[in-house]
């Protein structure tokens, strides 16, 4: 019984660590393929750095995109502000860009 409980606890911890968390982009280093983000509740945010590798998957909403397209989204003056990030340790496994909110027209 003890082994079953330990296995169940380990499974729940693993699933909890792989859930996507919304993060805010701080900076992106294209040469090193490293992204620095702020995560956590407002006022309790912590900066973390994640590496991107060939296994990292990128999504624009629900459509998978190439790393080059994702790099364009994270670079420059019009870089995305937020996205969902799944990580395994210090390596990002999945980045999902959120849909842009439409502005209301006051006509």
PECOR-V483618 format. One line per field, one symbol per residue. ss: DSSP state (~ for helix, > for strand, _ for the rest). Layout:
ss: ???
//
This chain:
ss: _~~~~~~~~~~~~~~~~___>>>>>>>>>____>>>>>>______>>>>>>_____>>>>__>>>_~~~~~~~~_______>>>>>>>__>>>>>>>__________
//
